């Protein structure tokens, strides 16, 4: 569809920075799917514009940096692209169209800080047509959920029958809103931490972390359900089901920690009820997603790993790295790399650091090496390899969600050991007792 252009204009909104970030990525993805040859982004949110220009390092390394990096990589695929800052008063034409675009904003909701204008393909409701599904009442659609009465109480009851895609999007959108409210509630309790026990504070910190993960999972899920009103390919459907199921697991983990660690009844009572209600909401979202977007008969398609997912071959992991990086790897591992693998069968390594307790490596702890890894790496960048030499490392290793595409290699079983001794008896939650966690 050569010659098409895509224009994104910022719209005034009270939504947080997260919404604006998600909208930017959704817009460039949408333009890419439409095979647009040119794209222009104009906005009055300086931090987002600077991040898309890659001039704001803080934004790219922040909580939503991986999303902005995705948008930047997609933006590079357009033959013509332009990102500019314009004050809100200069966007009068765009803002004058907001009444017309109310249906679009309401359907995107979390993306409400932007609206999308296609040139020359003027947006129409057909982009989100749900004609493939028959409208049904909330009573009928809720029969497919674990708690039909709760489902009926939260879905819109405007006496107009809608289809499963409408209800599904509504549920995921409301779930996202609920997760944000719960995160704010936990943060409110943490600000009064001086009146709580150490175990209660640790349980709250777990809940805060898990609530943040839930928001990420719901954002990704919403992007998927908002882009199509048809069943998804089996693997994509599995991905979203996994995210929505993980949210339920995170809820239970938070609940268990609060129940076992919080001695104050006010804390238990203040969080347990929202936790239970939100869990019911997430269950509705999972059930409606399964009914609308998951293929009824999943084909057992053969899974083919990408280059980033390749595993061991003939007892070895085929790695592709520069001669400098290879020299470091061979020196510390005391073994030569085979050079017989085809390039397409190799796993790309961008850089390597070593961890050694005797001080001969780049770092003496694993956590320090992880902290040195780049934030929000893209798949095309390759893996950041951390080689951990033999030794007993008494530390609790946590890989943050913005540390993407890390690879850790040790000297072997019973050689490189990570250990710890945290327990509930000492005031730790079960969630925090793991010696290695990836988020």
JOBELNOR-V34096 format. One record per residue. N is the residue number from 1. RES is the residue in one letter. SS is DSSP state (@ for helix, = for strand, . for the rest). OMEGA is omega in radians with two decimals (999 if undefined). NEAR is the number of other C-alpha atoms within 8 Angstrom. Layout:
n res ss omega near
N RES SS OMEGA NEAR
N RES SS OMEGA NEAR
//
This chain:
n res ss omega near
1 X . -3.06 7
2 X . 3.05 6
3 X . 3.14 7
4 X . 3.08 11
5 X = 3.14 12
6 X = -3.09 12
7 X = 3.08 12
8 X = -3.12 15
9 X = -3.14 13
10 X = 3.11 11
11 X . -3.13 11
12 X . -3.14 7
13 X . 3.05 6
14 X . 3.13 5
15 X . -3.12 10
16 X . -3.11 6
17 X @ -3.14 6
18 X @ -3.11 8
19 X @ -3.13 12
20 X @ 3.11 14
21 X @ -3.14 12
22 X @ -3.14 11
23 X @ 3.14 12
24 X @ -3.14 12
25 X @ 3.14 12
26 X @ -3.10 9
27 X @ -3.11 10
28 X @ 3.07 12
29 X @ -3.13 10
30 X @ 3.13 8
31 X @ 3.12 11
32 X @ 3.13 10
33 X @ 3.13 7
34 X . 3.12 7
35 X . 3.10 9
36 X . -3.14 15
37 X . -3.09 12
38 X = 3.12 12
39 X = 3.08 16
40 X = 3.10 12
41 X = 3.07 10
42 X = -3.10 13
43 X = 3.12 15
44 X . 3.05 10
45 X . -2.95 8
46 X @ -3.04 8
47 X @ 3.13 8
48 X @ 3.14 10
49 X @ 3.12 14
50 X @ 3.13 10
51 X @ 3.10 13
52 X @ 3.04 12
53 X . -3.09 9
54 X . 3.10 8
55 X . 3.13 7
56 X . -3.09 10
57 X @ -3.12 8
58 X @ -3.14 6
59 X @ -3.11 12
60 X @ 3.14 15
61 X . -3.10 12
62 X . -3.03 8
63 X . -3.11 7
64 X . -3.11 11
65 X @ -3.13 13
66 X @ 3.12 13
67 X @ 3.12 10
68 X @ 3.09 14
69 X @ 3.08 13
70 X @ -3.13 10
71 X @ 3.14 13
72 X @ -3.13 10
73 X @ 3.11 8
74 X @ -3.12 11
75 X @ -3.13 10
76 X . -3.09 8
77 X . -3.13 6
78 X . -3.14 12
79 X . 3.06 7
80 X = -3.13 7
81 X = -3.10 10
82 X = 3.10 7
83 X = -3.07 10
84 X = 3.06 9
85 X = 3.09 10
86 X . -3.14 9
87 X . -3.01 8
88 X @ -3.09 9
89 X @ 3.13 5
90 X @ -3.08 6
91 X @ -3.03 10
92 X @ 3.13 8
93 X @ -3.14 6
94 X @ -3.10 9
95 X @ 3.14 8
96 X @ -3.14 7
97 X . -3.03 8
98 X . 3.10 9
99 X . 3.13 6
100 X . -3.01 6
101 X . -3.11 9
102 X @ -3.14 8
103 X @ -3.14 7
104 X @ -3.12 8
105 X @ -3.12 11
106 X @ 3.13 8
107 X @ 3.13 8
108 X @ 3.08 9
109 X @ -3.09 8
110 X @ 3.09 8
111 X @ -2.95 12
112 X . -3.13 15
113 X . 3.07 14
114 X = 2.82 13
115 X = -2.96 14
116 X = 3.12 8
117 X = -3.14 10
118 X = 3.10 10
119 X = 0.09 9
120 X . -3.13 6
121 X . -3.11 5
122 X . -3.05 7
123 X . 3.10 7
124 X . -3.10 5
125 X @ -3.14 6
126 X @ 3.12 5
127 X @ -3.14 6
128 X @ -3.08 8
129 X . -3.13 8
130 X . -3.07 9
131 X . -3.10 5
132 X . -3.09 7
133 X . -3.10 8
134 X . 3.09 7
135 X . 3.12 8
136 X = 3.13 10
137 X . 3.09 9
138 X @ 3.12 11
139 X @ -3.13 8
140 X @ -3.08 8
141 X @ -3.09 10
142 X @ 3.10 12
143 X @ -3.14 9
144 X @ -3.12 10
145 X . -3.12 12
146 X . -3.10 8
147 X . -3.06 10
148 X @ -3.10 11
149 X @ 3.09 7
150 X @ 3.13 8
151 X @ -3.13 12
152 X @ -3.09 11
153 X @ -3.08 6
154 X @ 3.10 6
155 X . -3.10 10
156 X . 3.14 5
157 X . -3.10 7
158 X . 3.10 4
159 X . 3.08 4
160 X . -3.13 6
161 X . 3.11 8
162 X = 3.12 10
163 X . -3.05 11
164 X @ -3.12 13
165 X @ 3.08 11
166 X @ -3.13 9
167 X @ -3.13 11
168 X @ 3.13 13
169 X @ 3.12 12
170 X @ -3.10 9
171 X @ 3.14 13
172 X @ 3.13 13
173 X @ 3.12 11
174 X @ 3.08 8
175 X @ 3.11 13
176 X @ 3.11 11
177 X @ 3.13 8
178 X @ -3.12 9
179 X @ 3.11 12
180 X @ 3.12 10
181 X @ -3.13 8
182 X @ 3.10 11
183 X @ 3.12 12
184 X @ 3.13 8
185 X @ 3.12 8
186 X @ 3.13 12
187 X @ 3.11 9
188 X @ 3.11 8
189 X @ -3.12 10
190 X @ 3.11 10
191 X . 3.07 7
192 X . -3.01 8
193 X @ -3.12 9
194 X @ -3.14 6
195 X @ -3.08 5
196 X . 3.08 9
197 X . 3.14 10
198 X @ -3.14 7
199 X @ 3.11 11
200 X @ 3.11 12
201 X @ 3.14 11
202 X @ 3.09 10
203 X @ 3.11 14
204 X @ 3.12 13
205 X @ 3.05 9
206 X @ -3.12 12
207 X @ 3.13 12
208 X @ 3.12 11
209 X @ -3.11 8
210 X @ 3.11 11
211 X @ 3.07 13
212 X @ 3.08 9
213 X @ 3.12 9
214 X @ 3.12 11
215 X @ 3.10 11
216 X @ -3.11 8
217 X @ -3.14 11
218 X @ 3.08 13
219 X @ 3.12 10
220 X @ 3.14 9
221 X @ -3.13 12
222 X @ 3.09 11
223 X @ -3.11 9
224 X @ -3.06 9
225 X @ -3.12 13
226 X @ -3.07 10
227 X @ -3.10 7
228 X . 3.06 7
229 X . 3.11 12
230 X . 3.06 7
231 X . -3.09 8
232 X . 2.96 9
233 X . -3.01 8
234 X @ -3.08 10
235 X @ 3.11 6
236 X @ 3.10 8
237 X @ 3.11 12
238 X @ -3.13 9
239 X @ -3.10 8
240 X @ 3.07 11
241 X @ 3.13 11
242 X @ 3.13 8
243 X @ -3.11 11
244 X @ 3.08 14
245 X @ 3.12 9
246 X @ 3.11 8
247 X @ 3.12 11
248 X @ 3.09 11
249 X @ 3.12 8
250 X @ 3.10 11
251 X @ -3.12 11
252 X @ 3.11 8
253 X @ 3.09 10
254 X @ -3.12 13
255 X @ -3.13 10
256 X @ 3.14 8
257 X @ 3.14 14
258 X @ -3.08 14
259 X @ -3.05 8
260 X @ -3.01 7
261 X @ -3.04 11
262 X . -3.14 14
263 X . -3.10 9
264 X . -3.13 7
265 X @ -3.13 7
266 X @ 3.12 6
267 X @ 3.13 11
268 X @ -3.07 12
269 X @ -3.10 8
270 X @ -3.11 8
271 X @ -3.07 9
272 X @ -3.11 10
273 X @ 3.06 8
274 X @ 3.12 9
275 X @ -3.11 11
276 X @ -3.13 8
277 X @ 3.13 8
278 X @ 3.11 11
279 X @ 3.08 10
280 X @ 3.13 10
281 X @ -3.14 11
282 X @ 3.10 14
283 X @ 3.08 11
284 X @ 3.14 13
285 X @ 3.13 13
286 X @ -3.12 11
287 X @ -3.13 11
288 X @ 3.07 13
289 X @ -3.14 12
290 X @ -3.11 9
291 X @ -3.03 9
292 X @ -2.98 11
293 X @ -3.11 12
294 X . 3.11 13
295 X . -3.12 10
296 X . 3.08 4
297 X . -3.12 4
298 X . 3.07 6
299 X . 3.13 5
300 X . -3.13 4
301 X . -3.14 4
302 X . 3.14 4
303 X . 3.12 4
304 X . -3.12 4
305 X . 3.02 7
306 X . 3.13 6
307 X @ -3.13 10
308 X @ -3.08 9
309 X @ -3.12 6
310 X . -3.12 10
311 X . -3.10 5
312 X . 3.13 8
313 X = -3.09 7
314 X . 3.10 4
315 X . -3.12 5
316 X = 3.06 6
317 X . -3.09 8
318 X . -3.08 11
319 X = 3.07 8
320 X = -3.10 9
321 X . 3.13 10
322 X . -3.13 7
323 X @ 3.12 6
324 X @ 3.13 6
325 X @ 3.12 10
326 X @ -3.14 10
327 X @ 3.10 8
328 X @ -3.11 9
329 X @ -3.11 10
330 X @ 3.13 11
331 X @ -3.06 8
332 X @ -3.12 9
333 X @ -3.14 8
334 X . 3.05 6
335 X . -3.11 6
336 X . 3.07 5
337 X . 3.08 6
338 X . -3.11 6
339 X . -3.03 4
340 X . -3.08 4
341 X . 3.04 8
342 X . -3.08 6
343 X @ -3.09 6
344 X @ -3.13 5
345 X @ -3.09 9
346 X . 3.10 12
347 X = -3.06 13
348 X = 3.07 12
349 X = -3.08 12
350 X = -3.08 11
351 X = -3.14 9
352 X = 2.97 12
353 X = -3.11 11
354 X = 3.11 13
355 X = -3.13 15
356 X . -3.10 15
357 X . -3.10 10
358 X . 3.08 6
359 X . -3.13 8
360 X . 3.14 6
361 X . 3.09 11
362 X . -3.11 10
363 X = 3.12 13
364 X . 3.07 11
365 X . -3.13 11
366 X @ -3.13 12
367 X @ 3.10 10
368 X @ 3.13 9
369 X @ 3.12 14
370 X @ 3.13 10
371 X @ -3.13 6
372 X @ -3.13 6
373 X . 3.13 9
374 X . 3.13 7
375 X . 2.98 11
376 X . 3.10 12
377 X . 3.06 11
378 X . 3.14 10
379 X @ -3.10 8
380 X @ -3.14 4
381 X @ -3.07 8
382 X . -3.11 12
383 X = 2.95 13
384 X = -3.01 13
385 X = 3.06 13
386 X = 3.13 14
387 X = -3.10 13
388 X = -3.09 13
389 X . -3.08 13
390 X . 3.13 11
391 X = 3.08 9
392 X = -3.07 9
393 X = 3.13 10
394 X = -3.14 7
395 X . 3.12 11
396 X . -3.01 11
397 X = 3.11 9
398 X = 3.13 9
399 X = -3.10 10
400 X . -3.06 7
401 X . 3.12 7
402 X . 3.05 11
403 X . -3.03 13
404 X . 3.09 9
405 X . 3.00 10
406 X = 3.04 10
407 X = 3.08 8
408 X = 3.13 8
409 X = 3.12 8
410 X = -3.13 10
411 X . 3.06 10
412 X . 3.14 7
413 X . -3.13 6
414 X . 3.08 5
415 X . 3.06 11
416 X = -3.02 14
417 X = 3.03 10
418 X = -3.05 11
419 X = 3.12 10
420 X . -3.10 9
421 X . 3.10 5
422 X . 3.11 8
423 X . 3.13 10
424 X @ -3.13 8
425 X @ -3.13 5
426 X @ 3.06 6
427 X . 3.13 9
428 X . 3.02 12
429 X . 3.11 13
430 X @ -3.12 9
431 X @ -3.09 8
432 X @ -3.12 8
433 X @ -3.13 11
434 X . -3.13 8
435 X . 3.08 10
436 X = -3.10 9
437 X = 2.99 8
438 X = -3.05 7
439 X . 999 7
//
